[in-house]
């Protein structure tokens, strides 16, 4: 190694007990701290195990070694509140540049807190970036603690015993799923531990509680007491001795104990100092209600929370509520008191939170935990999903997220959690105006719609377009079983017109109303009043009573002909008393059946409510058939997602990653600001990943173009050829008239080239010469590197109609086998790929292979800002890309599996 490795940035992550540690490279200025770690904070036994002996010079030598930058060496330190609690380093072996020796040291007081493991994860990440493929270490046979650290990593560990010492060798596999799963589980466990003071506090202080009735601080204080909080509650206000019948203390230091949680109801300018005071007092969690913090105050707030290991909700939030009977904490200033229930709710908007609490209370679902995230400097939707995953009370998650901090971590968590219970979200900021509002409201960039949609689909999240739709879907998913992955629905109505409207609504949302089998139709007509129709929709007639209707529902739900039933009832004067009301069929019958049952009552005043059935089950009842059909469609989509196996990442072979990385490095050395590759470099890069490119010859001038055309004729392309003019910065050749399609003889080619010269002048850098592609289906495939989400693979119909048709789909990398299948089947024009109206079907295996290779390309090269393959000609015999564009930007690799706390823009 001839150069010193660039230092990685400082990151913060959670130790196993929820403590926040800062991980950063050690520098010459850290010598004193490194010496103190080895000489003072490690016992003689620990030093013997670290240095294989007891030398008084060892701490100084270790400090000098760790803090002196040099080629092939990296040392990381773990800091907790300015104290160096551990260090780990690697040094590349001279004779084997793909191997490195590592060493670890942890202060005695911080052993068994996950310090060594966290340091190793970050050290291995840095080593991989330097081309290290194997780490090695010498350890004493009796050093059980360090052997356990290696064993728990999740990587394959090879050991060799030699004279009381054990040589440890660990191969580094970047795609080792076992390692990723182990890292993920360590992160989940640490995250849950860090949230205990926030969501299961034993004591709470309201800092800034005011004597003024109606003020935010006093309202929160009163709600906590009125809600029956089980722990200690203290008010902090230097100007009052008593607030709302609660004793008030002048400062946190005057409290009779240390609160687990502090709710800050102070002005924006006082938040940072109050947070620092809380940290020094030992508080472990903060809820900050104030909005409008300056950039400096925001940075100081987050710095205090990280330095003192406090989890933070807010700022600019409504507060939190916990209905667990052992806690009963209502620390929010909404009008309603949250009803105890089983829905976990996380929202960024306080107004959305208030609306959801009211509707969940009214429905009777209630909440397990409610968290208003506000500007979401720290605690996020991902944190709460992991908390609810470990909480036996929660069986439904409702989210309103306007921005994402670590969307890949969120996606992995959601994919796991939503297999246990439904996760529903309001898809906020779909329009340009909505995205502007999000940015202004939360001080966070809004996520592009296509990216957010890809995230929700891949993670199995039920995305709705508003609060009403969210509650409607939740009502069904919470109370009724899921349908089969099929979409067959039976509509039953006591009014033919109403049944037709409901049937149309079902069809609008992709549900199917199959014709009922003859034997089932015959049975139905046998139990229904005379004149009833057993078609689908089933018209029971206005005179149907509860007994007949119940028998009808029994037949339908027991049959295998349909997978959901929608009952639509209108009030009539034919029911002479309440006992004859057909609604009794639902009230007195079984509410829980094999398949979901929903109802529509046109005279209902509220959008959705529950019918409490005799067996204790609940049937959702809607005021509008559109709402009911939409809820059933969401249930259908969830059933389909659950029916798919989780899916492994796609395996792609014969890729030349190193050549591609070298090409990218050379280009960025020559173009530090990045830019578009010329056609020749584009072809070189894409061929490294085996992408299906047509034959192309680059010609810099007229003579070269003629020679290239002759070469095409010699290769057997005697008909038309394609000439494509190129100049730097070019976007769309067809729009600029930079494409010639015609005969390939010398005269025609010269004429075409001269036309390019006349029209494009000095801009013209050269021409790409290609054979004419055989006819087929034109497709589009591409990569977009999102600043927050990472690489996104887009796919759809291509050619000049790409934007006009807007028929495309997208998924976040890495793509799984399931992703490849759904991307090629969910397009509106998908029938064209499968052979529509006698057309030849495309080679779907080749299409999926192309998408998998693009996914690998995007993951391997973070500098790939954009890749556009359009058109890609699909035929039964394979694919051929006839045009491609690639843009590179200088970017550092981002490992989505590396544990770290989010860093919001405000920090």
Secondary structure, DSSP 8 states (H G I E B T S, - for coil): --S-------EEEE-TTS-EEEEEE--GGGHHHHHHHHHTSS-HHHHHHHHSS--TTHHHHHHHHHTS--TTEEEEEEEETTEEEEEEEEEEETTEEEEEEEEEEE-GGGTTTTHHHHHHHHHHHHHHHTT--EEEEEEETT-HHHHHHHHHTSS-EEEEEETTEEEEEEE--TT-HHHHHHHHHHHHHHHHHHHHHHHS-SEEEEET--SSTT-HHHHHHHHHHHTT--SEEEEE-TT-SEETTEEEESSGGGSSS--SEEEE-S-GGGHHHHHHHHHHHT--EEEE------HHHHHHHHHHHHHTT-EEEESS--EEEE--TTT-EEEE--SS---EEEEEEEES-HHHHHHHHHHHHHHT--EEEEEE-TT-SS--HHHHHHHHHT-SS--EEEEE-S--SSHHHHHHHHHHHTTTSEEEEE----SHHHHHHHHHHHSS----HHHHHHHHHHHT-EEESSHHHHHHHHHHHHHS----SS-B-EEEESSHHHHHHHHHHHHHTT-B-----HHHHHHHHHHS-TT-B-SSSEE--TT--HHHHHHHHHHHHHSSS-SEEEEEE---S---SGGG-TTHHHHSS-S--SSEEEEEETT-SSSEEEEE-TTS-EEEEESSHHHHHHHHHHHHHHHHHHHS----B----S--HHHHHHHHHHHHHH-TT-EE--HHHHHHHHHTTT--B--EEEESSHHHHHHHHHHHHHTT--SEEEEEEE-TT---HHHHT-EEEEE-SHHHHHHHHHHHHHHHGGG--EEEEEE-----EEEEEEEEEETTTEEEEEEEE-GGGHHHH--EEEEESS-BHHHHHHHTTSSTTHHHHH-STT-----HHHHHHHHHHHHHHHHH-TTEEEEEEEEEEEETTEEEE--EEEEE-------TTS------TT-
